[in-house]
């Protein structure tokens, strides 16, 4: 895991958002700074000012939630093609998941590499997924709930996908024999350089160095 970067406290309450670089430039694990007392805790999960200071998208078009009944269910790998490419902030609010992103930006030093991180309802950590990433996750518990903050509206005609076990990426999923939707199981092999599949992304941030993160 890369070093922690605390965003500026936007209102002086000493509750900054904590950004942890991953091995993929522009992608961050986002941790909360808890203020605890006898009642429990309070923390900030998102701040437009702090995300902007990090050079991350602050657009908010939609918020979504998914509920998955069974452990070992795999959703992915999905993205939206340009001009509807989307950044997202993904958080597990109940249960536990192993969340994966794949860098599909041809100009990136981590092109076709992936990062996986465990997100749980207990930790409240999230992952910021920049434009140009395929995204998916596997549930590690029954009854998992996942929330998404999206920078772009859902556009069915722009929906794209690649197969969870495509040998081009070699993702080491934590559990065998996943439960899959037929659509996700049937995606074809990815072909590098196929511009009909790859979304156009914004500038690639250099905050995270190759190999420095999760």
C-alpha positions as CSV (number, residue, x, y, z in Angstrom):
1,X,0.0,0.0,0.0
2,X,1.3,3.5,-0.8
3,X,1.7,6.3,1.7
4,X,-1.3,8.0,3.1
5,X,-2.2,11.4,1.7
6,X,-4.6,13.4,3.9
7,X,-6.8,15.9,2.1
8,X,-7.1,19.4,3.4
9,X,-9.7,19.7,6.2
10,X,-12.4,21.6,4.2
11,X,-14.2,23.1,7.3
12,X,-11.7,22.9,10.1
13,X,-13.2,19.9,11.8
14,X,-10.0,17.8,11.6
15,X,-11.8,15.1,9.6
16,X,-9.8,14.9,6.4
17,X,-10.4,12.3,3.7
18,X,-7.4,9.9,3.6
19,X,-6.1,9.0,0.1
20,X,-3.9,6.0,-0.3
21,X,-2.3,5.6,-3.8
22,X,-2.6,2.2,-5.5
23,X,-0.2,0.7,-8.0
24,X,-2.5,2.2,-10.8
25,X,-1.9,5.9,-11.3
26,X,-5.0,7.9,-10.5
27,X,-6.7,5.1,-8.5
28,X,-6.9,5.5,-4.7
29,X,-8.1,3.6,-1.7
30,X,-10.1,6.2,0.4
31,X,-10.0,5.8,4.1
32,X,-12.1,7.7,6.7
33,X,-10.7,9.6,9.7
34,X,-13.0,8.7,12.6
35,X,-14.0,11.0,15.4
36,X,-15.1,8.6,18.2
37,X,-16.9,9.1,21.5
38,X,-19.2,7.0,23.7
39,X,-21.9,7.1,21.1
40,X,-19.8,5.7,18.3
41,X,-18.0,7.7,15.6
42,X,-18.5,10.4,12.9
43,X,-16.4,10.6,9.8
44,X,-16.3,12.3,6.4
45,X,-16.6,9.9,3.4
46,X,-16.4,12.4,0.5
47,X,-15.6,16.1,0.1
48,X,-15.7,17.9,-3.2
49,X,-12.9,20.3,-2.2
50,X,-10.6,17.5,-1.0
51,X,-11.2,15.4,-4.1
52,X,-10.6,18.4,-6.3
53,X,-7.3,19.1,-4.5
54,X,-6.2,15.6,-5.4
55,X,-7.1,16.1,-9.1
56,X,-10.0,13.6,-8.9
57,X,-13.4,14.0,-10.5
58,X,-16.0,15.8,-8.4
59,X,-18.8,15.3,-10.8
60,X,-21.7,13.4,-9.2
61,X,-24.4,12.3,-11.7
62,X,-25.9,9.2,-10.0
63,X,-25.6,7.2,-6.8
64,X,-26.4,3.4,-7.0
65,X,-26.5,0.5,-4.6
66,X,-26.2,-3.2,-5.3
67,X,-27.3,-6.1,-3.0
68,X,-25.8,-9.6,-3.5
69,X,-27.3,-12.5,-1.6
70,X,-24.6,-15.1,-1.9
71,X,-20.9,-15.4,-1.0
72,X,-18.7,-16.1,-4.0
73,X,-20.8,-14.1,-6.5
74,X,-18.8,-12.2,-9.0
75,X,-20.0,-9.0,-10.8
76,X,-17.8,-7.7,-13.6
77,X,-15.8,-6.6,-15.3
78,X,-17.7,-3.5,-16.5
79,X,-17.2,0.0,-17.8
80,X,-18.7,2.7,-20.0
81,X,-17.1,3.7,-23.3
82,X,-16.5,7.3,-24.3
83,X,-18.1,9.8,-24.4
84,X,-19.8,8.3,-21.4
85,X,-16.7,7.2,-19.5
86,X,-17.2,7.4,-15.8
87,X,-15.2,7.7,-12.6
88,X,-16.7,6.1,-9.5
89,X,-16.3,5.8,-5.8
90,X,-17.1,2.3,-4.6
91,X,-17.8,1.4,-1.0
92,X,-19.0,-1.8,0.7
93,X,-21.6,-0.8,3.3
94,X,-22.5,-4.3,4.4
95,X,-20.5,-7.6,4.3
96,X,-17.1,-7.8,2.5
97,X,-16.0,-7.9,-1.1
98,X,-12.8,-8.2,-3.1
99,X,-12.9,-5.2,-5.5
100,X,-10.9,-5.2,-8.7
101,X,-10.0,-2.6,-11.3
102,X,-8.1,-3.1,-14.6
103,X,-6.3,-0.2,-16.3
104,X,-7.5,0.0,-19.9
105,X,-5.8,3.3,-20.8
106,X,-3.4,2.6,-23.6
107,X,-1.1,5.4,-22.6
108,X,-0.8,4.3,-18.9
109,X,2.4,2.7,-17.5
110,X,0.1,0.1,-15.9
111,X,-2.0,-0.6,-19.0
112,X,-3.7,-4.0,-18.7
113,X,-2.6,-4.4,-15.1
114,X,-5.1,-4.8,-12.2
115,X,-5.4,-3.9,-8.6
116,X,-7.5,-5.8,-6.0
117,X,-8.5,-4.5,-2.6
118,X,-10.8,-5.8,0.2
119,X,-13.7,-3.5,1.1
120,X,-15.8,-4.2,4.1
121,X,-18.8,-2.7,5.9
122,X,-16.7,-2.6,9.1
123,X,-13.7,-0.7,7.6
124,X,-15.8,1.8,5.6
125,X,-12.9,2.1,3.1
126,X,-13.7,2.9,-0.5
127,X,-11.8,2.8,-3.8
128,X,-11.8,5.7,-6.2
129,X,-11.9,4.3,-9.8
130,X,-10.8,6.8,-12.5
131,X,-12.1,6.8,-16.0
132,X,-10.7,4.2,-18.3
133,X,-11.0,1.3,-15.8
134,X,-12.9,-2.0,-16.0
135,X,-14.4,-2.7,-12.6
136,X,-15.8,-5.7,-10.8
137,X,-16.0,-7.5,-7.4
138,X,-16.4,-10.8,-5.7
139,X,-18.5,-11.2,-2.5
140,X,-16.7,-12.7,0.4
141,X,-19.8,-12.8,2.6
142,X,-23.5,-13.5,2.1
143,X,-25.8,-10.5,1.9
144,X,-23.3,-7.8,0.7
145,X,-24.3,-4.3,-0.1
146,X,-22.2,-2.0,-2.3
147,X,-22.7,1.7,-3.0
148,X,-21.4,3.7,-6.0
149,X,-21.0,7.4,-6.6
150,X,-20.9,7.9,-10.4
151,X,-19.5,10.8,-12.3
152,X,-21.6,10.1,-15.4
153,X,-25.1,9.0,-16.2
154,X,-25.7,5.3,-17.1
155,X,-25.9,4.9,-20.8
156,X,-26.9,1.4,-21.9
157,X,-25.4,1.8,-25.4
158,X,-22.0,2.6,-23.9
159,X,-21.9,-0.4,-21.6
160,X,-18.9,-2.7,-22.1
161,X,-17.4,-5.7,-20.4
162,X,-14.5,-8.1,-20.3
163,X,-14.5,-11.6,-18.9
164,X,-13.6,-12.2,-15.3
165,X,-11.0,-14.9,-16.1
166,X,-9.6,-13.4,-19.3
167,X,-6.0,-14.7,-19.5
168,X,-4.9,-11.3,-20.7
169,X,-5.1,-10.0,-17.2
170,X,-4.6,-13.1,-15.0
171,X,-6.7,-11.9,-12.0
172,X,-6.1,-14.0,-8.9
173,X,-9.6,-14.1,-7.5
174,X,-9.8,-15.1,-3.8
175,X,-12.5,-17.8,-4.3
176,X,-12.9,-20.5,-6.9
177,X,-16.1,-21.4,-8.9
178,X,-17.8,-17.9,-8.8
179,X,-21.5,-17.4,-9.2
180,X,-21.9,-15.5,-12.5
181,X,-24.5,-13.8,-14.5
182,X,-24.6,-15.4,-18.0
183,X,-23.7,-12.1,-19.6
184,X,-20.5,-11.7,-17.5
185,X,-19.5,-15.3,-18.2
186,X,-19.9,-14.9,-22.0
187,X,-17.7,-11.8,-22.6
188,X,-15.0,-12.4,-25.3
189,X,-11.3,-12.3,-24.8
190,X,-9.9,-8.8,-24.6
191,X,-7.7,-7.6,-27.5
192,X,-5.2,-4.9,-26.7
193,X,-5.5,-1.9,-29.0
194,X,-9.1,-2.5,-29.9
195,X,-10.4,1.1,-29.7
196,X,-14.0,0.0,-30.0
197,X,-13.6,-1.5,-26.5
198,X,-11.4,1.0,-24.8
199,X,-12.9,4.1,-23.3
200,X,-11.1,7.4,-23.7
201,X,-9.8,8.6,-20.3
202,X,-8.7,12.0,-19.0
203,X,-5.1,12.8,-18.1
204,X,-3.3,10.0,-16.2
205,X,-2.3,11.2,-12.8
206,X,1.3,10.6,-11.7
207,X,0.6,10.6,-8.0
208,X,1.0,6.9,-7.6
209,X,4.3,5.3,-8.7
210,X,4.3,2.0,-10.5
211,X,4.3,-0.9,-8.0
212,X,3.8,1.4,-5.0
213,X,0.3,0.4,-4.0
214,X,-2.1,-2.4,-3.5
